[in-house]
Amino acid sequence: MKAIVFDIRLNSLYSIRMPFTWQSSLTYLVLPPSAVIGMLANALQRYKNDKNPLDYLDLIENDVFWTGSRLLTPCIIKSYTTSAIVKWEDKIGGKFTNALGREFAYSRQLQISAILKNNELLDDISKALKNSPLTCGDSESPVSLDSGVMIKDVTDETKKDETFETNFPVPFTKDTKIEGNGKVYLMHERCLKREANFPMVSYMVPIREEGKIISPSSLTIKISYERVFKIDNIGYVVTRQVVEEDRAKVVGKKSRKKRRKHEG
């Protein structure tokens, strides 16, 4: 497997809304896996411009083994009141907007990384990232590349009971053996809903808070059921052992459904 790695420079405030917040929208500090997949698919669709955006989203999602992002520079979060249009027509004197609270973050640099199962898309994704407009979370948060797009070798370093240090978010459960400074967030690992299965997974993001300043940190994890991969010259990343098992179950369900349909 190979990994695609690149740094982005934030050109403004950014807001990557947590999906379960609305009236007072909270933001992620880093891009969750689903947002990284969305960024790659959006860039590829704009570059190629020959298929429906959802086709590219499905293409990227099926080829991605792991995605992650991390802060490279300190970050701050501020809350603002925004005005949202709630209807376009009303009587004179009617209310057209509603005041909503929303968090915005700012950090100068983030690093994005994705491990792909196949190498066929690497060249196209690399060109797309260099030639397409990029955004962080939503279309109002433009970003630019702050490094070259790097293609790195990936090796499986999984060894039970061994200890590894990582700068990227780590899947977290009550049984995770982990040390370091971090904060737990619920994140989607993909964008497309498959069957009725669209879970959110707990990830610990390595950060250290000092007053209102949030700085990048690292986590040390003792491996039990997780898998560890080393991205050349970037470092270790940790994945859930059950990610591939979850995908296999979905594929299995689809196969059984097709068989029942043909038999009927």
Secondary structure as UniProt FT lines:
FT   STRAND          2..10
FT   TURN            19..20
FT   STRAND          24..25
FT   HELIX           33..48
FT   HELIX           53..63
FT   STRAND          64..71
FT   STRAND          75..85
FT   TURN            92..93
FT   STRAND          97..107
FT   STRAND          109..116
FT   TURN            120..121
FT   HELIX           122..131
FT   STRAND          134..135
FT   TURN            139..140
FT   STRAND          142..145
FT   STRAND          150..156
FT   TURN            160..161
FT   STRAND          163..166
FT   STRAND          170..171
FT   TURN            174..175
FT   STRAND          177..180
FT   STRAND          183..188
FT   TURN            195..196
FT   STRAND          200..205
FT   STRAND          207..210
FT   TURN            211..212
FT   STRAND          213..216
FT   STRAND          219..222
FT   STRAND          227..231
FT   TURN            232..234
FT   STRAND          235..239
FT   HELIX           242..263
//
